[in-house]
Amino acid sequence: MEFFLGDVVSQRSVIYVTLALLHFGGLCIYRLFLHPLARVPGPSLAACTKLYQTYYSRKYFEQIGILHDVYGPVVRICPNEIHLADPANYDRIYHVGSTYTKDPVYYDLTNVPLSTFGAVDHEVHRIRRSALNPMFSRKMVTYLEPVIQEKVQTFCTRVQEALDRNVPFDLHHGFRAVSTDVASHYAFDKSFNLLDHEDLGATFHGHVTGVGPSIWMFQLSTILREIAMALPESLVTSCSSSLKAVYHLRDSFAREIDAIRERLQHQGRPERPTIFTTLLDPEVKPAGFVPPSTPALTDEAFSIIFAGSDTSGNAMTVAAFHTLRTPEIYARLTSELMARFPDVNVPLAYTDLEPLPYLSAVIKEALRLSFGVPGRLPRVVPEPGATFNGYFVPAGTIVGMSSWTMHRDSQVFPDPMRFDPERWLELGAVRHLDRNMVPFSKGTRQCGGMQLAYAELYVTLGTFFRRFPNLKVYKTEPRDMEYVDAIVSSSRHVLGA
C-alpha cells in the first residue's frame, strides 16, 4: 500500500510539473511572438518573465542602461513594460496634466499606499499634494531655515572634532544625518538627532534600506507580497532585524502623530508650523481634503523623511567626493566662498549662497551624478496608446524613464560620467542642460520637497566648504561610490575625509 501511495504521489508530481512547464512555455510563446510588445527589442528572457528583472534587482537600472546601448532608445524590460532613453520622450510622459498614471503594482510595493507619493489616482494625489504644498514652498523653507542652520552647525562641529583628534570622518553618513534630522524636525518639530549618534545614524539607515531586496522579490509576484503581509508581525520581525526596526519606527511615527492630534485639540496651533500640525489642523485644508487617519499619516511620514534623506545625502556626498579629489574645483569653490564670506564664523544664509555661480554649478553637477532616484518611474500608457520612436504600444502598457539614462546621455552631457561644473557656466548651453536635468522628475508628480532639498544643499555644502578649505579624501575610490535602487533611493557610498 505504501508503495502504491508513493507511486501515485510521484505520478501526480510529474503531472503538475509538466502542466506548469507547458503553461510557462505557452506563456513565453505568446509573449515572444503574439504579445502587443513582441516587436519591441529587448532580451527574450525579459519578455518572457520578470525573473530577468529579479536577477538584477537593485542594479537593474544599470542593466537597463546597457540594454539601451545594445537595442536602442526603446527596450522591453519586462513582459508588459518598456523603458525609453530618448530625452525627447520625457516631457510627453512626465508633465503637468499628464494622463499617464503611476503603475499601481510597482508603487504598492513601496508600502506607503496612503501617502502622497503612493497615490496612483491623479485626483487623490492632487488633494493630498495641495495640503502639503504650503509646507514645501520657498517662503516656508526660508522661514524654517534656522532648523537647517542648526543641523549644519552640529555637522561642522562633528567634522572639526574629528580633525582635532586626527581621525577620519564619515562624510556620507554625516550628510545623510543632516538631511534626516532636518526632515524629522520639519515633520514633527523634534529631530531624530542622528548627528549626535556615534555612527551618525549608519545603523539606522542600514535598517531602513535593508528592506530593499524584498521589494524586488515581491515584484516577481504580487501573491508573494500578499502572503508576506498576511504573516504575523512577530514572525516577520523575528526573521529580519531591518524589518523589526522599520516596524518599530512606524509605530513611533503613529504615536507621535496621535500626540500631535491631541495637542492640537487641547492647545491649538503651535507658533511654528510643522508638516503634521498643518495636515491635522481642521482650519487649514484645501477643498476636498479630509484630515487623514493615523495609518495614512504614518505612510506620509515614512515617505517624506526617507525619500529626502538619501537623495539629498547622496548629492552632498557626490559633491564632496569629486570636489575634494579635484584640486582645481576645490580651490575655485573655496575661493568663491571666501571672497563672498570673509568671516568664517558668520552663518551662511540660503539666499546669500544661491547667487554664487560656481557653488551652483557644483550643486547642479552633484544632482546630475547622484541621479536622485536612479531607477525608472513607471507609468501606465493611457488610451488610445502611444508611439515612441516608431514603436506603437497599446493602452495599459507600462512605460518608464530614469534619471540614470537621462543624466548619462552623451548627446546632452558630453563625457557624462565626468564631474564637470564648468558645463553649467557655459551660458549658451545651460538652458539645454536644464531641460534634461530631472533629479526631482517633472510635472505634477515632481518631488514636492525640491525647495527644501535645494536649501539643504546650498547651506550644508556652502558652509562645509567655507569652513574646511584643506580636507583630503580618506581611502575612498570611485568604485566606492555605488548606487542601488531601493525604489526611492539608496546608496553604497563610502566617503571619509
C-alpha positions in Angstrom: 0.0 0.0 0.0 2.8 2.4 0.9 4.5 1.7 -2.4 1.2 2.4 -4.2 0.6 5.7 -2.5 4.1 6.8 -3.1 3.8 5.9 -6.8 0.5 7.9 -7.1 2.1 11.0 -5.4 5.1 10.7 -7.8 2.8 10.5 -10.8 0.8 13.5 -9.7 4.0 15.5 -9.1 5.1 14.7 -12.6 1.8 15.8 -14.0 1.8 19.0 -12.0 5.3 19.9 -13.1 4.5 19.0 -16.7 1.4 21.2 -16.7 3.4 24.1 -15.1 6.1 23.8 -17.7 3.5 23.7 -20.5 1.8 26.7 -19.1 5.1 28.7 -18.8 6.1 27.5 -22.3 2.8 28.6 -23.8 3.1 32.0 -22.0 6.6 32.5 -23.3 5.5 31.8 -26.9 2.6 34.3 -26.5 4.8 37.0 -25.0 7.6 36.5 -27.6 5.5 36.3 -30.7 1.9 37.3 -30.1 2.1 40.0 -27.4 1.4 43.6 -28.4 5.1 44.4 -27.4 6.5 41.5 -29.4 8.1 43.9 -31.9 9.9 46.0 -29.3 13.5 45.0 -29.0 15.0 43.6 -25.8 16.2 40.3 -24.2 14.0 37.4 -24.8 14.1 36.4 -21.1 12.9 39.9 -20.1 10.0 39.5 -22.5 9.1 36.1 -21.0 9.3 36.7 -17.3 10.1 39.1 -14.5 12.8 36.7 -13.3 15.2 38.7 -15.5 14.4 41.8 -13.5 14.6 39.9 -10.2 18.1 38.6 -11.1 19.5 42.2 -11.4 17.1 43.6 -8.7 18.6 46.7 -7.2 21.2 47.1 -10.0 18.6 46.7 -12.8 18.8 50.3 -13.6 22.4 49.8 -14.7 21.5 46.8 -16.8 18.8 48.8 -18.5 21.4 51.3 -19.5 23.4 48.5 -21.0 20.3 47.2 -22.8 19.8 50.7 -24.4 23.4 50.6 -25.7 22.6 47.2 -27.4 19.0 47.7 -28.5 18.5 51.4 -28.9 16.2 54.1 -27.4 13.2 51.7 -26.8 13.7 48.5 -24.8 11.3 45.9 -23.5 12.4 45.3 -19.9 9.5 43.2 -18.6 6.7 41.3 -20.2 4.4 44.3 -20.3 6.9 47.2 -19.7 9.2 49.2 -21.9 11.9 51.7 -21.0 12.8 54.8 -23.0 16.2 56.6 -23.3 15.4 59.4 -25.8 15.2 62.6 -23.8 12.5 63.9 -26.2 10.0 61.5 -24.7 10.4 62.7 -21.1 8.1 65.7 -21.3 5.5 63.5 -23.1 5.1 61.4 -20.0 6.1 63.5 -17.0 4.4 66.8 -17.3 1.7 68.9 -15.6 -1.7 67.5 -16.5 -0.2 64.2 -17.7 -2.8 61.4 -18.2 -0.1 58.8 -17.6 -0.8 57.4 -14.1 1.6 55.6 -11.8 1.9 51.9 -12.2 -0.2 50.6 -9.2 1.7 47.3 -8.9 5.1 49.0 -8.7 4.1 51.7 -6.3 2.1 49.4 -4.0 5.4 47.7 -3.2 6.7 50.9 -1.6 4.3 50.0 1.2 3.2 53.6 1.7 0.0 53.5 -0.4 -1.8 56.1 1.7 0.9 58.7 1.2 1.0 61.4 -1.4 4.0 59.6 -3.0 2.0 56.3 -3.2 -1.2 57.8 -4.6 -2.0 56.4 -8.1 -5.1 58.3 -8.9 -4.4 61.8 -10.1 -7.3 63.4 -8.2 -6.3 61.7 -4.9 -2.8 62.9 -5.5 -3.9 66.4 -6.2 -5.8 66.7 -3.0 -3.0 65.2 -0.8 -0.4 67.3 -2.5 -2.3 70.6 -2.2 -2.4 70.1 1.6 1.4 69.6 1.7 2.4 72.3 -0.8 2.4 75.2 1.7 4.9 73.5 3.9 7.3 72.9 1.0 7.0 76.4 -0.6 10.1 78.5 -0.9 8.6 81.0 1.6 8.1 78.3 4.3 11.5 76.8 3.6 13.1 80.2 4.1 11.1 80.8 7.3 12.3 77.5 8.7 15.9 77.9 7.6 17.1 78.1 11.2 16.4 74.4 11.5 18.8 73.7 8.7 21.4 76.1 10.1 21.3 74.4 13.5 21.8 70.9 12.0 24.6 72.2 9.7 26.4 73.8 12.6 26.2 70.5 14.5 27.6 68.6 11.5 30.5 71.0 11.1 31.3 70.7 14.9 31.4 66.9 14.4 33.8 67.3 11.5 36.0 69.7 13.4 36.1 67.3 16.4 37.4 64.5 14.1 40.0 66.8 12.7 41.2 67.8 16.2 41.6 64.1 17.1 43.3 63.4 13.7 40.8 60.7 12.9 38.7 60.2 9.6 35.2 61.4 9.5 32.4 59.6 7.7 31.1 62.4 5.4 28.4 60.3 3.7 26.6 59.3 6.8 27.1 62.8 8.2 25.4 64.3 5.2 22.6 61.8 5.4 22.2 62.6 9.1 21.8 66.3 8.3 19.0 65.6 5.8 17.2 63.1 8.1 17.5 65.4 11.1 16.1 68.3 9.1 13.3 66.3 7.7 12.2 64.8 11.0 12.3 68.2 12.7 10.3 69.6 9.8 7.7 66.9 10.2 7.4 66.6 14.0 9.2 69.7 15.4 11.5 67.2 17.1 14.6 65.7 15.4 15.9 62.2 15.3 19.3 63.8 16.2 21.3 61.3 14.2 24.1 63.8 14.2 24.6 63.1 17.9 24.9 59.4 17.3 28.4 58.0 17.3 27.8 56.3 14.0 25.9 59.3 12.5 22.9 57.1 12.0 24.6 54.5 9.9 22.8 51.7 11.8 19.5 53.5 11.5 19.8 54.0 7.7 21.1 50.5 7.3 17.9 49.1 8.7 15.7 51.3 6.6 17.5 50.4 3.3 17.9 46.8 4.4 14.3 46.0 3.5 15.0 47.0 -0.2 15.8 43.5 -1.5 12.3 42.2 -0.5 10.7 44.9 -2.7 12.3 43.4 -5.8 11.3 39.9 -4.9 7.7 41.0 -4.4 7.7 42.5 -7.9 8.0 39.0 -9.2 4.6 38.2 -8.0 2.0 40.2 -6.0 1.0 36.9 -4.4 4.3 36.8 -2.6 3.6 40.2 -1.1 0.1 39.2 0.0 1.5 36.1 1.7 4.2 38.2 3.5 1.7 40.8 4.6 -0.6 38.1 6.0 2.1 36.7 8.2 2.1 37.7 11.9 4.2 40.7 12.7 6.1 38.8 15.4 7.1 36.1 12.8 8.2 38.7 10.2 10.3 40.8 12.6 11.9 37.7 14.0 13.3 36.9 10.6 14.9 40.3 9.9 16.4 42.9 12.2 15.8 45.5 9.5 12.1 44.7 9.3 11.9 44.8 13.1 13.5 48.3 13.1 11.1 49.5 10.4 8.0 48.2 12.2 9.2 49.9 15.4 9.8 53.1 13.6 6.4 53.1 12.0 4.9 52.5 15.5 6.8 55.5 16.9 5.5 57.7 14.0 2.0 56.6 14.8 2.4 57.5 18.4 3.9 60.9 17.6 1.1 61.7 15.1 -1.6 60.8 17.7 0.2 63.1 20.2 0.2 65.9 17.7 -3.5 65.4 17.1 -4.1 65.5 20.9 -2.1 68.7 21.4 -3.9 70.5 18.5 -7.3 69.6 20.2 -6.3 70.9 23.6 -3.6 73.6 23.0 -4.3 74.9 19.5 -1.9 75.7 16.7 1.8 75.8 17.6 3.8 79.0 16.9 6.0 77.3 14.4 4.1 75.0 11.9 5.2 71.5 11.0 4.1 69.2 8.3 1.8 67.2 10.6 0.3 70.1 12.5 -0.6 71.5 9.1 -2.1 68.3 7.9 -4.1 67.8 11.1 -5.3 71.3 11.5 -9.0 71.3 10.6 -8.9 75.0 9.7 -6.1 74.6 7.2 -7.3 72.4 4.4 -7.9 72.7 0.7 -11.2 71.8 -1.0 -11.9 68.1 -0.8 -9.2 67.4 1.8 -10.1 65.5 4.9 -7.5 65.2 7.8 -6.1 61.7 7.2 -6.2 58.8 9.6 -3.1 57.9 11.7 -2.1 55.0 9.3 -2.3 57.4 6.3 -0.2 60.0 8.1 2.3 57.2 9.2 2.7 56.4 5.5 3.2 60.1 4.8 5.9 60.4 7.5 7.8 57.4 6.2 7.8 58.6 2.6 8.7 62.3 3.5 11.6 61.5 5.8 13.2 58.8 3.9 12.6 59.9 0.3 14.6 63.0 1.1 17.4 61.8 3.4 19.1 59.5 0.9 18.6 61.6 -2.2 19.9 64.9 -0.6 22.6 62.9 1.3 23.8 61.3 -1.9 24.0 64.6 -3.8 26.1 66.1 -1.0 28.3 63.0 -0.9 28.9 63.2 -4.7 29.7 67.0 -4.4 32.2 66.4 -1.6 33.9 63.4 -3.2 34.6 65.0 -6.6 35.4 68.4 -5.1 37.9 67.1 -2.5 39.7 64.9 -5.0 39.9 67.6 -7.7 42.2 70.4 -6.6 41.1 72.8 -9.3 37.4 72.5 -8.4 38.2 72.6 -4.6 40.3 75.8 -5.0 37.9 77.6 -7.2 34.9 76.8 -4.9 36.6 77.8 -1.7 38.0 81.0 -3.3 34.5 82.0 -4.3 33.1 81.4 -0.8 36.0 83.2 0.9 35.6 86.2 -1.3 31.9 86.4 -0.6 32.1 85.5 3.1 35.4 86.6 4.5 34.3 85.9 8.1 34.3 82.1 8.6 32.2 82.3 11.7 29.2 84.0 10.1 26.3 81.7 9.3 25.7 81.5 5.6 22.1 82.1 4.5 20.5 80.3 1.7 19.5 83.5 -0.1 23.2 84.7 0.1 24.6 81.4 -1.2 22.2 80.8 -4.0 23.5 83.5 -6.4 27.1 82.1 -6.3 27.7 80.8 -9.8 30.4 78.2 -9.0 28.7 76.8 -5.9 25.5 76.5 -8.0 27.4 74.7 -10.8 28.9 72.2 -8.3 25.4 71.5 -6.8 23.9 71.0 -10.2 26.6 68.6 -11.2 26.2 66.8 -8.0 22.5 66.4 -8.6 23.2 65.2 -12.1 25.6 62.5 -11.0 23.7 61.4 -7.8 20.7 60.8 -10.0 18.0 61.4 -7.4 16.0 58.2 -7.9 18.2 56.1 -10.3 15.6 53.6 -11.2 12.7 54.1 -13.6 9.5 55.9 -12.8 6.9 53.5 -14.3 3.6 54.9 -15.7 0.6 53.4 -17.4 0.0 54.3 -21.0 -3.5 55.9 -21.4 -6.0 55.4 -24.2 -5.6 55.2 -27.2 -2.0 54.1 -26.8 1.2 55.9 -27.8 4.1 55.7 -30.3 7.7 56.1 -29.1 10.5 56.2 -31.6 8.4 54.3 -34.2 7.1 51.6 -31.8 3.3 51.7 -31.0 2.4 50.5 -27.6 -1.3 50.0 -26.5 -3.0 51.5 -23.5 -2.2 49.6 -20.4 1.5 49.1 -21.3 3.9 50.2 -18.6 6.4 52.8 -19.8 9.2 54.5 -17.8 12.3 56.6 -18.0 15.0 57.3 -15.4 17.5 60.0 -14.4 20.2 57.3 -14.8 19.7 57.3 -18.6 18.8 61.0 -18.9 21.8 62.3 -17.0 24.2 59.9 -18.8 23.1 60.9 -22.3 26.4 61.9 -24.0 24.4 63.9 -26.7 23.2 66.2 -23.9 26.1 65.9 -21.4 29.4 65.3 -23.2 31.7 63.0 -21.2 28.7 62.3 -19.0 30.4 60.5 -16.1 33.0 63.3 -15.6 32.2 65.7 -12.7 32.5 69.0 -14.6 30.9 72.1 -13.0 32.2 74.1 -15.9 29.5 72.7 -18.2 26.9 74.8 -16.2 28.8 78.0 -16.7 28.5 78.0 -20.5 25.7 80.4 -21.0 24.7 79.1 -24.4 24.3 75.5 -23.1 22.7 75.9 -19.7 19.1 76.1 -21.0 19.5 72.8 -22.9 21.2 71.1 -19.9 18.5 72.3 -17.5 15.8 71.0 -19.8 17.2 67.5 -19.5 18.0 67.6 -15.8 15.5 65.5 -13.9 16.8 64.8 -10.4 13.4 65.6 -9.0 11.4 64.4 -12.0 9.0 66.8 -13.7 5.3 67.6 -13.9 2.5 67.1 -11.4 4.4 64.3 -9.7 7.7 66.2 -9.3 9.3 65.9 -5.9 7.4 68.2 -3.5 10.4 68.7 -1.3 12.6 70.2 -4.0 12.8 73.6 -2.4 13.8 72.1 0.9 16.4 69.9 -0.8 18.0 72.9 -2.5 18.1 74.8 0.8 19.8 71.9 2.4 22.3 71.6 -0.4 23.3 75.2 -0.5 23.5 75.8 3.2 25.3 72.5 4.0 27.8 72.5 1.1 28.4 76.2 1.3 29.1 76.2 5.0 31.1 73.0 4.8 33.5 74.1 2.0 33.8 77.6 3.5 34.7 76.2 6.9 37.1 73.4 5.7 39.3 74.5 2.7 42.0 71.9 3.3 40.4 68.5 3.6 41.5 65.3 1.7 39.6 62.2 0.8 40.4 59.3 3.0 40.6 55.8 1.5 37.7 56.4 -1.0 37.8 55.5 -4.6 35.3 55.9 -7.5 34.3 52.2 -7.1 33.1 53.1 -3.5 30.5 55.5 -5.0 28.0 52.9 -6.0 24.2 53.1 -6.2 21.4 50.7 -5.6 17.8 51.2 -6.4 15.5 50.7 -3.4 12.5 52.2 -5.2 13.1 55.6 -3.7 16.8 55.9 -3.4 19.7 54.2 -1.7 23.4 54.0 -2.0 26.5 52.1 -1.1 28.6 55.2 -0.9 31.7 55.2 1.4 33.3 58.6 1.9 35.8 59.6 4.5 37.7 62.7 5.0 
